[in-house]
């Protein structure tokens, strides 16, 4: 399809070594993303498995919780301040560009 994708509501198999699954929604699956600089990733995590702290230096990350509860947070750079929030199903959170962040399914 060019402008439509379905299936992000389907939970993926997490019975693997890393206890997670990544569904990429990039230009080869949705041609309408061409030249927009946008991609989407659906992550399925096992409960209590951490998503290691990391940054996205070139983009802002948006998180929508489709099931479960997440503890999320990021650290600002000047001054160093930690922001955390507990998210539940249907909640939305933005991680600003380039900041160190983490998210854990609880």
N, CA, C and O atoms as a Tinker XYZ file with bonds, in Angstrom:
   424  protein
     1  N      0.832000   -1.180000    0.000000    73     2
     2  CA     0.000000    0.000000    0.000000    64     1     3
     3  C      0.883000    1.251000    0.000000    63     2     4     5
     4  O      2.035000    1.218000    0.430000    81     3
     5  N      0.334000    2.308000   -0.474000    73     3     6
     6  CA     1.100000    3.544000   -0.529000    64     5     7
     7  C      0.929000    4.382000    0.733000    63     6     8     9
     8  O      1.913000    4.896000    1.265000    81     7
     9  N     -0.300000    4.529000    1.219000    73     7    10
    10  CA    -0.563000    5.407000    2.356000    64     9    11
    11  C     -1.246000    4.694000    3.518000    63    10    12    13
    12  O     -1.752000    5.354000    4.425000    81    11
    13  N     -1.273000    3.370000    3.513000    73    11    14
    14  CA    -2.017000    2.635000    4.527000    64    13    15
    15  C     -1.225000    1.413000    4.954000    63    14    16    17
    16  O     -0.624000    0.735000    4.122000    81    15
    17  N     -1.224000    1.129000    6.261000    73    15    18
    18  CA    -0.592000   -0.073000    6.794000    64    17    19
    19  C     -1.464000   -0.584000    7.927000    63    18    20    21
    20  O     -1.936000    0.202000    8.748000    81    19
    21  N     -1.680000   -1.871000    7.982000    73    19    22
    22  CA    -2.440000   -2.436000    9.085000    64    21    23
    23  C     -1.613000   -3.518000    9.758000    63    22    24    25
    24  O     -0.737000   -4.117000    9.135000    81    23
    25  N     -1.891000   -3.765000   11.024000    73    23    26
    26  CA    -1.213000   -4.828000   11.736000    64    25    27
    27  C     -0.434000   -4.388000   12.956000    63    26    28    29
    28  O      0.088000   -5.240000   13.676000    81    27
    29  N     -0.332000   -3.089000   13.222000    73    27    30
    30  CA     0.398000   -2.664000   14.415000    64    29    31
    31  C     -0.330000   -3.032000   15.698000    63    30    32    33
    32  O      0.269000   -3.043000   16.773000    81    31
    33  N     -1.617000   -3.332000   15.590000    73    31    34
    34  CA    -2.396000   -3.742000   16.763000    64    33    35
    35  C     -2.182000   -5.207000   17.121000    63    34    36    37
    36  O     -2.636000   -5.654000   18.175000    81    35
    37  N     -1.504000   -5.958000   16.269000    73    35    38
    38  CA    -1.271000   -7.387000   16.478000    64    37    39
    39  C      0.011000   -7.577000   17.286000    63    38    40    41
    40  O      1.073000   -7.098000   16.888000    81    39
    41  N     -0.082000   -8.267000   18.409000    73    39    42
    42  CA     1.107000   -8.559000   19.214000    64    41    43
    43  C      1.962000   -9.593000   18.506000    63    42    44    45
    44  O      1.450000  -10.574000   17.967000    81    43
    45  N      3.255000   -9.370000   18.512000    73    43    46
    46  CA     4.204000  -10.261000   17.847000    64    45    47
    47  C      4.809000  -11.239000   18.855000    63    46    48    49
    48  O      4.720000  -11.037000   20.067000    81    47
    49  N      5.420000  -12.296000   18.336000    73    47    50
    50  CA     6.037000  -13.339000   19.141000    64    49    51
    51  C      7.261000  -12.785000   19.865000    63    50    52    53
    52  O      8.163000  -12.236000   19.232000    81    51
    53  N      7.294000  -12.925000   21.177000    73    51    54
    54  CA     8.445000  -12.483000   21.963000    64    53    55
    55  C      9.156000  -13.659000   22.629000    63    54    56    57
    56  O      9.946000  -13.466000   23.552000    81    55
    57  N      8.876000  -14.876000   22.162000    73    55    58
    58  CA     9.528000  -16.072000   22.703000    64    57    59
    59  C     10.860000  -16.269000   21.979000    63    58    60    61
    60  O     11.030000  -17.210000   21.204000    81    59
    61  N     11.794000  -15.364000   22.249000    73    59    62
    62  CA    13.116000  -15.434000   21.635000    64    61    63
    63  C     14.160000  -14.994000   22.658000    63    62    64    65
    64  O     13.814000  -14.643000   23.786000    81    63
    65  N     15.420000  -15.010000   22.273000    73    63    66
    66  CA    16.513000  -14.718000   23.195000    64    65    67
    67  C     16.431000  -13.314000   23.803000    63    66    68    69
    68  O     16.776000  -13.130000   24.971000    81    67
    69  N     15.990000  -12.344000   23.044000    73    67    70
    70  CA    15.932000  -10.969000   23.551000    64    69    71
    71  C     14.570000  -10.604000   24.123000    63    70    72    73
    72  O     14.388000   -9.484000   24.599000    81    71
    73  N     13.604000  -11.528000   24.087000    73    71    74
    74  CA    12.256000  -11.366000   24.652000    64    73    75
    75  C     11.565000  -10.094000   24.160000    63    74    76    77
    76  O     10.887000   -9.397000   24.915000    81    75
    77  N     11.759000   -9.817000   22.872000    73    75    78
    78  CA    11.097000   -8.667000   22.260000    64    77    79
    79  C     10.974000   -8.909000   20.762000    63    78    80    81
    80  O     11.555000   -9.849000   20.221000    81    79
    81  N     10.209000   -8.045000   20.104000    73    79    82
    82  CA    10.023000   -8.136000   18.662000    64    81    83
    83  C      9.828000   -6.730000   18.121000    63    82    84    85
    84  O      9.141000   -5.913000   18.735000    81    83
    85  N     10.428000   -6.449000   16.981000    73    83    86
    86  CA    10.358000   -5.127000   16.361000    64    85    87
    87  C      9.641000   -5.241000   15.024000    63    86    88    89
    88  O     10.022000   -6.048000   14.176000    81    87
    89  N      8.602000   -4.434000   14.837000    73    87    90
    90  CA     7.917000   -4.328000   13.553000    64    89    91
    91  C      8.259000   -2.961000   12.979000    63    90    92    93
    92  O      7.875000   -1.933000   13.535000    81    91
    93  N      8.981000   -2.954000   11.866000    73    91    94
    94  CA     9.391000   -1.705000   11.227000    64    93    95
    95  C      8.360000   -1.269000   10.208000    63    94    96    97
    96  O      7.900000   -2.069000    9.394000    81    95
    97  N      8.004000   -0.015000   10.256000    73    95    98
    98  CA     7.144000    0.580000    9.235000    64    97    99
    99  C      7.984000    1.662000    8.569000    63    98   100   101
   100  O      8.023000    2.810000    9.013000    81    99
   101  N      8.655000    1.262000    7.493000    73    99   102
   102  CA     9.567000    2.155000    6.783000    64   101   103
   103  C      9.162000    2.209000    5.320000    63   102   104   105
   104  O      8.177000    1.590000    4.919000    81   103
   105  N      9.912000    2.937000    4.537000    73   103   106
   106  CA     9.512000    3.241000    3.168000    64   105   107
   107  C      9.229000    1.998000    2.319000    63   106   108   109
   108  O      8.362000    2.048000    1.447000    81   107
   109  N      9.935000    0.886000    2.549000    73   107   110
   110  CA     9.672000   -0.296000    1.724000    64   109   111
   111  C      8.323000   -0.943000    2.028000    63   110   112   113
   112  O      7.850000   -1.770000    1.248000    81   111
   113  N      7.693000   -0.579000    3.155000    73   111   114
   114  CA     6.362000   -1.088000    3.490000    64   113   115
   115  C      5.274000   -0.041000    3.300000    63   114   116   117
   116  O      4.100000   -0.386000    3.165000    81   115
   117  N      5.647000    1.221000    3.287000    73   115   118
   118  CA     4.678000    2.305000    3.158000    64   117   119
   119  C      5.302000    3.397000    2.288000    63   118   120   121
   120  O      5.975000    4.296000    2.792000    81   119
   121  N      5.075000    3.309000    1.001000    73   119   122
   122  CA     5.726000    4.204000    0.045000    64   121   123
   123  C      5.413000    5.675000    0.287000    63   122   124   125
   124  O      6.197000    6.540000   -0.103000    81   123
   125  N      4.287000    5.973000    0.920000    73   123   126
   126  CA     3.930000    7.358000    1.207000    64   125   127
   127  C      4.890000    8.055000    2.159000    63   126   128   129
   128  O      4.829000    9.275000    2.309000    81   127
   129  N      5.781000    7.298000    2.806000    73   127   130
   130  CA     6.782000    7.894000    3.694000    64   129   131
   131  C      7.961000    8.482000    2.931000    63   130   132   133
   132  O      8.776000    9.194000    3.519000    81   131
   133  N      8.069000    8.203000    1.647000    73   131   134
   134  CA     9.197000    8.654000    0.843000    64   133   135
   135  C      9.394000   10.163000    0.960000    63   134   136   137
   136  O      8.450000   10.934000    0.786000    81   135
   137  N     10.602000   10.573000    1.250000    73   135   138
   138  CA    11.071000   11.964000    1.384000    64   137   139
   139  C     10.527000   12.693000    2.613000    63   138   140   141
   140  O     10.824000   13.876000    2.783000    81   139
   141  N      9.748000   12.044000    3.471000    73   139   142
   142  CA     9.183000   12.725000    4.637000    64   141   143
   143  C     10.092000   12.678000    5.871000    63   142   144   145
   144  O      9.890000   13.443000    6.813000    81   143
   145  N     11.078000   11.796000    5.871000    73   143   146
   146  CA    11.943000   11.669000    7.033000    64   145   147
   147  C     11.243000   11.061000    8.232000    63   146   148   149
   148  O     11.600000   11.344000    9.376000    81   147
   149  N     10.237000   10.220000    7.971000    73   147   150
   150  CA     9.440000    9.610000    9.035000    64   149   151
   151  C      9.544000    8.094000    8.940000    63   150   152   153
   152  O      9.540000    7.536000    7.843000    81   151
   153  N      9.636000    7.437000   10.072000    73   151   154
   154  CA     9.512000    5.987000   10.143000    64   153   155
   155  C      8.778000    5.671000   11.440000    63   154   156   157
   156  O      8.665000    6.521000   12.323000    81   155
   157  N      8.282000    4.447000   11.545000    73   155   158
   158  CA     7.546000    4.039000   12.734000    64   157   159
   159  C      7.993000    2.645000   13.113000    63   158   160   161
   160  O      8.215000    1.800000   12.245000    81   159
   161  N      8.126000    2.403000   14.395000    73   159   162
   162  CA     8.525000    1.100000   14.899000    64   161   163
   163  C      7.529000    0.685000   15.966000    63   162   164   165
   164  O      7.190000    1.472000   16.849000    81   163
   165  N      7.060000   -0.555000   15.882000    73   163   166
   166  CA     6.206000   -1.114000   16.918000    64   165   167
   167  C      7.043000   -2.135000   17.684000    63   166   168   169
   168  O      7.536000   -3.101000   17.103000    81   167
   169  N      7.202000   -1.919000   18.984000    73   167   170
   170  CA     8.006000   -2.803000   19.820000    64   169   171
   171  C      7.108000   -3.615000   20.731000    63   170   172   173
   172  O      6.256000   -3.063000   21.426000    81   171
   173  N      7.296000   -4.918000   20.728000    73   171   174
   174  CA     6.625000   -5.807000   21.673000    64   173   175
   175  C      7.684000   -6.270000   22.666000    63   174   176   177
   176  O      8.681000   -6.876000   22.274000    81   175
   177  N      7.471000   -5.987000   23.959000    73   175   178
   178  CA     8.413000   -6.334000   25.018000    64   177   179
   179  C      7.803000   -7.359000   25.952000    63   178   180   181
   180  O      6.589000   -7.391000   26.154000    81   179
   181  N      8.670000   -8.208000   26.526000    73   179   182
   182  CA     8.249000   -9.072000   27.621000    64   181   183
   183  C      8.206000   -8.222000   28.890000    63   182   184   185
   184  O      8.999000   -7.291000   29.031000    81   183
   185  N      7.292000   -8.527000   29.814000    73   183   186
   186  CA     7.224000   -7.759000   31.066000    64   185   187
   187  C      8.546000   -7.784000   31.828000    63   186   188   189
   188  O      9.235000   -8.803000   31.868000    81   187
   189  N      8.885000   -6.657000   32.424000    73   187   190
   190  CA    10.043000   -6.459000   33.288000    64   189   191
   191  C     11.378000   -6.488000   32.559000    63   190   192   193
   192  O     12.423000   -6.461000   33.209000    81   191
   193  N     11.378000   -6.541000   31.239000    73   191   194
   194  CA    12.631000   -6.483000   30.490000    64   193   195
   195  C     12.925000   -5.031000   30.131000    63   194   196   197
   196  O     12.077000   -4.352000   29.553000    81   195
   197  N     14.118000   -4.552000   30.466000    73   195   198
   198  CA    14.433000   -3.146000   30.198000    64   197   199
   199  C     14.756000   -2.889000   28.732000    63   198   200   201
   200  O     15.273000   -3.758000   28.030000    81   199
   201  N     14.448000   -1.701000   28.295000    73   199   202
   202  CA    14.921000   -1.185000   27.020000    64   201   203
   203  C     16.130000   -0.335000   27.395000    63   202   204   205
   204  O     15.961000    0.718000   28.008000    81   203
   205  N     17.348000   -0.761000   27.046000    73   203   206
   206  CA    18.542000   -0.049000   27.521000    64   205   207
   207  C     18.497000    1.447000   27.202000    63   206   208   209
   208  O     17.981000    1.859000   26.163000    81   207
   209  N     19.040000    2.240000   28.105000    73   207   210
   210  CA    19.112000    3.682000   27.886000    64   209   211
   211  C     19.878000    3.970000   26.602000    63   210   212   213
   212  O     20.904000    3.349000   26.325000    81   211
   213  N     19.367000    4.917000   25.824000    73   211   214
   214  CA    20.008000    5.293000   24.568000    64   213   215
   215  C     19.484000    6.645000   24.107000    63   214   216   217
   216  O     18.604000    7.226000   24.742000    81   215
   217  N     20.025000    7.143000   23.006000    73   215   218
   218  CA    19.576000    8.412000   22.431000    64   217   219
   219  C     19.197000    8.203000   20.973000    63   218   220   221
   220  O     19.595000    7.218000   20.350000    81   219
   221  N     18.433000    9.127000   20.442000    73   219   222
   222  CA    18.173000    9.240000   19.010000    64   221   223
   223  C     18.651000   10.639000   18.628000    63   222   224   225
   224  O     17.902000   11.607000   18.758000    81   223
   225  N     19.902000   10.751000   18.156000    73   223   226
   226  CA    20.490000   12.075000   17.951000    64   225   227
   227  C     19.865000   12.894000   16.827000    63   226   228   229
   228  O     20.062000   14.108000   16.772000    81   227
   229  N     19.117000   12.258000   15.933000    73   227   230
   230  CA    18.601000   12.982000   14.771000    64   229   231
   231  C     17.083000   13.087000   14.709000    63   230   232   233
   232  O     16.542000   13.659000   13.764000    81   231
   233  N     16.397000   12.545000   15.698000    73   231   234
   234  CA    14.932000   12.620000   15.645000    64   233   235
   235  C     14.325000   12.565000   17.048000    63   234   236   237
   236  O     14.961000   12.140000   18.012000    81   235
   237  N     13.088000   13.006000   17.120000    73   235   238
   238  CA    12.300000   12.924000   18.340000    64   237   239
   239  C     11.583000   11.583000   18.345000    63   238   240   241
   240  O     11.085000   11.141000   17.309000    81   239
   241  N     11.526000   10.939000   19.490000    73   239   242
   242  CA    10.838000    9.651000   19.588000    64   241   243
   243  C      9.463000    9.868000   20.202000    63   242   244   245
   244  O      9.318000   10.585000   21.193000    81   243
   245  N      8.464000    9.246000   19.607000    73   243   246
   246  CA     7.093000    9.288000   20.113000    64   245   247
   247  C      6.729000    7.887000   20.571000    63   246   248   249
   248  O      6.987000    6.919000   19.855000    81   247
   249  N      6.141000    7.760000   21.735000    73   247   250
   250  CA     5.765000    6.456000   22.276000    64   249   251
   251  C      4.272000    6.438000   22.565000    63   250   252   253
   252  O      3.752000    7.313000   23.257000    81   251
   253  N      3.589000    5.434000   22.028000    73   251   254
   254  CA     2.187000    5.181000   22.336000    64   253   255
   255  C      2.119000    3.797000   22.962000    63   254   256   257
   256  O      2.622000    2.836000   22.380000    81   255
   257  N      1.515000    3.676000   24.121000    73   255   258
   258  CA     1.404000    2.387000   24.802000    64   257   259
   259  C      0.138000    1.691000   24.315000    63   258   260   261
   260  O     -0.972000    2.188000   24.510000    81   259
   261  N      0.319000    0.523000   23.671000    73   259   262
   262  CA    -0.863000   -0.196000   23.185000    64   261   263
   263  C     -1.378000   -1.210000   24.194000    63   262   264   265
   264  O     -2.531000   -1.632000   24.111000    81   263
   265  N     -0.528000   -1.615000   25.161000    73   263   266
   266  CA    -0.961000   -2.527000   26.213000    64   265   267
   267  C      0.085000   -2.510000   27.318000    63   266   268   269
   268  O      1.272000   -2.326000   27.049000    81   267
   269  N     -0.343000   -2.699000   28.539000    73   267   270
   270  CA     0.581000   -2.756000   29.660000    64   269   271
   271  C      0.856000   -1.396000   30.261000    63   270   272   273
   272  O      0.156000   -0.419000   29.997000    81   271
   273  N      1.902000   -1.358000   31.082000    73   271   274
   274  CA     2.324000   -0.147000   31.777000    64   273   275
   275  C      3.816000    0.044000   31.564000    63   274   276   277
   276  O      4.590000   -0.901000   31.717000    81   275
   277  N      4.224000    1.246000   31.217000    73   275   278
   278  CA     5.626000    1.575000   30.982000    64   277   279
   279  C      6.079000    2.638000   31.965000    63   278   280   281
   280  O      5.345000    3.579000   32.265000    81   279
   281  N      7.299000    2.475000   32.462000    73   279   282
   282  CA     7.981000    3.538000   33.175000    64   281   283
   283  C      8.960000    4.137000   32.176000    63   282   284   285
   284  O      9.846000    3.438000   31.684000    81   283
   285  N      8.813000    5.410000   31.875000    73   283   286
   286  CA     9.674000    6.067000   30.896000    64   285   287
   287  C     10.359000    7.263000   31.539000    63   286   288   289
   288  O      9.894000    7.793000   32.548000    81   287
   289  N     11.457000    7.677000   30.949000    73   287   290
   290  CA    12.128000    8.855000   31.455000    64   289   291
   291  C     13.227000    9.316000   30.529000    63   290   292   293
   292  O     13.712000    8.561000   29.686000    81   291
   293  N     13.615000   10.571000   30.698000    73   291   294
   294  CA    14.755000   11.113000   29.969000    64   293   295
   295  C     15.458000   12.134000   30.848000    63   294   296   297
   296  O     14.889000   12.648000   31.811000    81   295
   297  N     16.719000   12.418000   30.492000    73   295   298
   298  CA    17.542000   13.362000   31.237000    64   297   299
   299  C     17.811000   14.564000   30.346000    63   298   300   301
   300  O     18.286000   14.416000   29.221000    81   299
   301  N     17.501000   15.773000   30.858000    73   299   302
   302  CA    17.825000   16.982000   30.104000    64   301   303
   303  C     19.325000   17.240000   30.195000    63   302   304   305
   304  O     20.004000   16.683000   31.059000    81   303
   305  N     19.837000   18.077000   29.311000    73   303   306
   306  CA    21.281000   18.283000   29.260000    64   305   307
   307  C     21.763000   19.524000   30.006000    63   306   308   309
   308  O     22.941000   19.594000   30.356000    81   307
   309  N     20.903000   20.501000   30.261000    73   307   310
   310  CA    21.357000   21.711000   30.928000    64   309   311
   311  C     20.206000   22.370000   31.667000    63   310   312   313
   312  O     19.409000   23.039000   31.010000    81   311
   313  N     20.057000   22.241000   32.945000    73   311   314
   314  CA    20.844000   21.382000   33.823000    64   313   315
   315  C     20.400000   19.926000   33.694000    63   314   316   317
   316  O     19.341000   19.636000   33.136000    81   315
   317  N     21.213000   19.024000   34.211000    73   315   318
   318  CA    20.847000   17.608000   34.197000    64   317   319
   319  C     19.649000   17.395000   35.108000    63   318   320   321
   320  O     19.761000   17.504000   36.329000    81   319
   321  N     18.508000   17.093000   34.513000    73   319   322
   322  CA    17.288000   16.865000   35.284000    64   321   323
   323  C     16.578000   15.644000   34.721000    63   322   324   325
   324  O     16.425000   15.508000   33.507000    81   323
   325  N     16.148000   14.761000   35.609000    73   323   326
   326  CA    15.452000   13.540000   35.214000    64   325   327
   327  C     13.946000   13.777000   35.200000    63   326   328   329
   328  O     13.375000   14.243000   36.186000    81   327
   329  N     13.308000   13.456000   34.082000    73   327   330
   330  CA    11.854000   13.479000   33.963000    64   329   331
   331  C     11.375000   12.043000   33.819000    63   330   332   333
   332  O     11.859000   11.326000   32.943000    81   331
   333  N     10.440000   11.604000   34.652000    73   331   334
   334  CA     9.894000   10.251000   34.550000    64   333   335
   335  C      8.371000   10.313000   34.561000    63   334   336   337
   336  O      7.771000   11.272000   35.045000    81   335
   337  N      7.768000    9.269000   34.017000    73   335   338
   338  CA     6.310000    9.186000   33.977000    64   337   339
   339  C      5.922000    7.720000   33.840000    63   338   340   341
   340  O      6.571000    6.964000   33.117000    81   339
   341  N      4.865000    7.324000   34.534000    73   339   342
   342  CA     4.282000    5.996000   34.363000    64   341   343
   343  C      3.177000    6.128000   33.322000    63   342   344   345
   344  O      2.267000    6.942000   33.475000    81   343
   345  N      3.260000    5.329000   32.269000    73   343   346
   346  CA     2.289000    5.363000   31.176000    64   345   347
   347  C      1.464000    4.090000   31.159000    63   346   348   349
   348  O      1.983000    3.004000   31.416000    81   347
   349  N      0.201000    4.218000   30.861000    73   347   350
   350  CA    -0.706000    3.081000   30.734000    64   349   351
   351  C     -1.253000    3.011000   29.315000    63   350   352   353
   352  O     -0.979000    3.884000   28.493000    81   351
   353  N     -2.012000    1.985000   29.039000    73   351   354
   354  CA    -2.587000    1.765000   27.714000    64   353   355
   355  C     -3.249000    3.042000   27.187000    63   354   356   357
   356  O     -4.065000    3.663000   27.868000    81   355
   357  N     -2.878000    3.416000   25.960000    73   355   358
   358  CA    -3.445000    4.594000   25.323000    64   357   359
   359  C     -2.694000    5.885000   25.582000    63   358   360   361
   360  O     -2.988000    6.898000   24.949000    81   359
   361  N     -1.725000    5.879000   26.500000    73   359   362
   362  CA    -0.963000    7.092000   26.796000    64   361   363
   363  C      0.088000    7.348000   25.717000    63   362   364   365
   364  O      0.542000    6.426000   25.039000    81   363
   365  N      0.459000    8.606000   25.575000    73   363   366
   366  CA     1.412000    9.063000   24.562000    64   365   367
   367  C      2.515000    9.846000   25.261000    63   366   368   369
   368  O      2.241000   10.601000   26.193000    81   367
   369  N      3.767000    9.674000   24.818000    73   367   370
   370  CA     4.897000   10.367000   25.430000    64   369   371
   371  C      5.889000   10.749000   24.341000    63   370   372   373
   372  O      6.071000   10.010000   23.373000    81   371
   373  N      6.524000   11.896000   24.497000    73   371   374
   374  CA     7.544000   12.350000   23.546000    64   373   375
   375  C      8.892000   12.403000   24.246000    63   374   376   377
   376  O      9.017000   12.962000   25.335000    81   375
   377  N      9.914000   11.808000   23.602000    73   375   378
   378  CA    11.294000   11.911000   24.050000    64   377   379
   379  C     11.975000   12.937000   23.145000    63   378   380   381
   380  O     12.115000   12.691000   21.947000    81   379
   381  N     12.402000   14.082000   23.687000    73   379   382
   382  CA    13.019000   15.113000   22.849000    64   381   383
   383  C     14.291000   14.628000   22.149000    63   382   384   385
   384  O     14.982000   13.733000   22.634000    81   383
   385  N     14.575000   15.224000   21.027000    73   383   386
   386  CA    15.703000   14.850000   20.188000    64   385   387
   387  C     17.019000   14.902000   20.971000    63   386   388   389
   388  O     17.296000   15.862000   21.690000    81   387
   389  N     17.821000   13.843000   20.812000    73   387   390
   390  CA    19.172000   13.819000   21.329000    64   389   391
   391  C     19.352000   13.586000   22.814000    63   390   392   393
   392  O     20.490000   13.551000   23.282000    81   391
   393  N     18.279000   13.426000   23.578000    73   391   394
   394  CA    18.427000   13.245000   25.023000    64   393   395
   395  C     18.477000   11.761000   25.391000    63   394   396   397
   396  O     17.847000   10.926000   24.742000    81   395
   397  N     19.230000   11.452000   26.434000    73   395   398
   398  CA    19.322000   10.086000   26.943000    64   397   399
   399  C     17.978000    9.694000   27.544000    63   398   400   401
   400  O     17.427000   10.415000   28.376000    81   399
   401  N     17.448000    8.536000   27.113000    73   399   402
   402  CA    16.147000    8.112000   27.642000    64   401   403
   403  C     16.102000    6.613000   27.859000    63   402   404   405
   404  O     16.948000    5.866000   27.367000    81   403
   405  N     15.092000    6.191000   28.609000    73   403   406
   406  CA    14.868000    4.780000   28.877000    64   405   407
   407  C     13.374000    4.513000   28.946000    63   406   408   409
   408  O     12.577000    5.421000   29.184000    81   407
   409  N     13.007000    3.261000   28.735000    73   407   410
   410  CA    11.610000    2.842000   28.899000    64   409   411
   411  C     11.604000    1.383000   29.311000    63   410   412   413
   412  O     12.349000    0.570000   28.763000    81   411
   413  N     10.764000    1.056000   30.273000    73   411   414
   414  CA    10.682000   -0.308000   30.795000    64   413   415
   415  C      9.232000   -0.712000   30.967000    63   414   416   417
   416  O      8.437000    0.023000   31.553000    81   415
   417  N      8.891000   -1.888000   30.451000    73   415   418
   418  CA     7.553000   -2.446000   30.632000    64   417   419
   419  C      7.480000   -3.045000   32.023000    63   418   420   421
   420  O      8.309000   -3.878000   32.388000    81   419
   421  N      6.486000   -2.624000   32.806000    73   419   422
   422  CA     6.369000   -3.138000   34.173000    64   421   423
   423  C      5.207000   -4.092000   34.294000    63   422   424
   424  O      4.955000   -4.625000   35.375000    81   423
